Amino acid sequence: MSYALLFSGQGTQHPAMLPWLADDAIVRDMCAQLAIDDWRGALADPEWAGRNSNAQLLLTSLALAAWGQLAPRVPPPAAVAGYSVGELAAFSAAGVIDPGVATALAPQRAEAMDRCAAHAPGGLLAVGGLPEQRLEQLRIEAGLELAIRNGNASVVLGGPVAALDKAEQMAMAAGAHCTRLRVNVASHTSWMREAAKSFFQALAQVPFRAPRVVLFSNTGSACAMRTLPARHWRPRSLRRFAGTNAWKTSWRGRCAACWRSGRARRWRACGTSAIPPFRHAPATTSAAPRPLQPG
């Protein structure tokens, strides 16, 4: 049975994730760059774990290490997708860029976002359990933007810290469940627009190859299958890839797109958490998708 390979983003990283992961060359190099001896011990410190400059390099490196250790044991994926910073690992797993390039880009991406956050400190708040209309009303009243859509009743809002505090109080009073993500920037919102421009300039210097497998990349609710020759594929992909810093995104949308394409019927996750469950199966199937467990 075919499967899709999905790389998650930051915000729920924790010391117990990827318990099967061995300390290989990628992990050791990452620890050296971050000046730490034990990445799990470092993640036990919430402040350290939430710092962009730490999280983005750590998650990119661990994702690549995880896939490098899994790849010899499984057939090639039918499709690859990445979410937020997970796109770095996804582009590498699909053969677009080398692993070393992906890990070199991660700190540049984080630095660009931190420069934006220095002018407008912000973050992300996951909100669920309210009707879609009420969530949208809450977002507008608090002065936030929709950063991530996980489902009709489950979203992540992004914006300034004071607005997040207001939204959390309003949501809790309305009976919602809220989680402040371990992210200290308003990712996937217009507050990151300058970061997207800066990262685009960094990406423009990187040679891109056409993907070896179907690679899904989306901004907002749009998903596109990238199987064009590199000379046609690269310019469009570059702008989308850089733009995910500042545009809302959909993790569920990427899962659904892989499913609808007919190329994948199972998921293998290389990231911080399991695939968010579908409330119902997409129209192409009568059974909900089931993620594979590592190993």
C-alpha angles and dihedrals in degrees: 000000000000122000140192124232113224127189117200130213134235131285104079101051113143139169096257097054120116093014091178096055115120123214100254131164093282092052093046092049090049092052090050092051092048092044093235133126099206122028093196091055090048091052089056087074105079093202092053093043093052096050110110095219090057102036100049096050092042095050095044092049095045092048091052091045091049093050092044090056095043099043097075090054100051137046117261115282120255091222140005130210135173133200121216108314086002087078089076091062091040093054089049094047089051091053097249095119134010120258091247090055091051093052090046091052094050096073090045090054091048093047092052091051093046090055089057092046091053088066096039114019110209148143147186133278123196112213127184142159099057129103114265093248092052091049091053092048090050091049092053095045092050094047096240136133131233104254103169133013114205094166142325092286099030122068141149117229123204135197146088119347095245091052091049090052090051093048093049092052092048094046095048090049089053092053099258125141114236135192125187106218123227091252124111097196133065094249120193094018135104089261086077096051094112090048089056091053092048093048091048089059090051092049092049088069093054122092110234125202124202109264119264090218135025107294120197118206122172142176117196109338096329120108124186132190110227110208099127124119112277094251090061099031100050102064094050094041093049094058093046092045093051093041096061086082090068107023128077115256140197123222090182089050092059092050091049093047092054089049095047092049089067091228098106135037099171136041132225111195123207103183149062102307147012123277111278107252122250115238087217135004118263116261094263095068143035096217130066117245119260123210119229118236117234116260 
